[in-house]
Amino acid sequence: MSKEIHLGTQAKRILEDEIFTDAVKKIEERLNQEWLASPLRDTEAREKIFLMRKMLESLINEITSVMETGKLANKTLTDIQETKIFN
């Protein structure tokens, strides 16, 4: 359980890190611009851009999941400790 808490703390730090958040914003903006600038007939390029956007979203979702698991593990540990104190 302590590993999940530790990983959750690291994930939170990553998600709140200014360099990471700025990089994600820049990548999202670049992909949006590339998509808007792509010729209507170039479906292959737009599909690649779509896949890159989905992969970025998947990365963020995975880190968020690790953070949430850590929060849940921390709450569970706190609840167990409180139960031991009151029993």
Contacts in CASP RR format, 6 or more apart in sequence:
PFRMAT RR
TARGET T0000
AUTHOR 0000-0000-0000
METHOD contacts of the structure
MODEL  1
MSKEIHLGTQAKRILEDEIFTDAVKKIEERLNQEWLASPLRDTEAREKIF
LMRKMLESLINEITSVMETGKLANKTLTDIQETKIFN
1 73 0 8 1.000
1 76 0 8 1.000
1 77 0 8 1.000
2 73 0 8 1.000
2 77 0 8 1.000
4 69 0 8 1.000
4 70 0 8 1.000
4 72 0 8 1.000
4 73 0 8 1.000
5 70 0 8 1.000
5 73 0 8 1.000
5 74 0 8 1.000
5 77 0 8 1.000
7 66 0 8 1.000
7 69 0 8 1.000
7 70 0 8 1.000
8 66 0 8 1.000
8 67 0 8 1.000
8 69 0 8 1.000
8 70 0 8 1.000
8 71 0 8 1.000
8 73 0 8 1.000
9 70 0 8 1.000
10 66 0 8 1.000
11 63 0 8 1.000
11 64 0 8 1.000
11 66 0 8 1.000
11 67 0 8 1.000
11 70 0 8 1.000
12 67 0 8 1.000
14 20 0 8 1.000
14 63 0 8 1.000
15 21 0 8 1.000
15 60 0 8 1.000
15 63 0 8 1.000
15 64 0 8 1.000
15 67 0 8 1.000
24 56 0 8 1.000
24 60 0 8 1.000
27 56 0 8 1.000
28 53 0 8 1.000
28 56 0 8 1.000
31 49 0 8 1.000
31 52 0 8 1.000
31 53 0 8 1.000
31 56 0 8 1.000
34 45 0 8 1.000
34 49 0 8 1.000
35 46 0 8 1.000
35 49 0 8 1.000
35 50 0 8 1.000
38 45 0 8 1.000
38 46 0 8 1.000
38 49 0 8 1.000
39 45 0 8 1.000
END
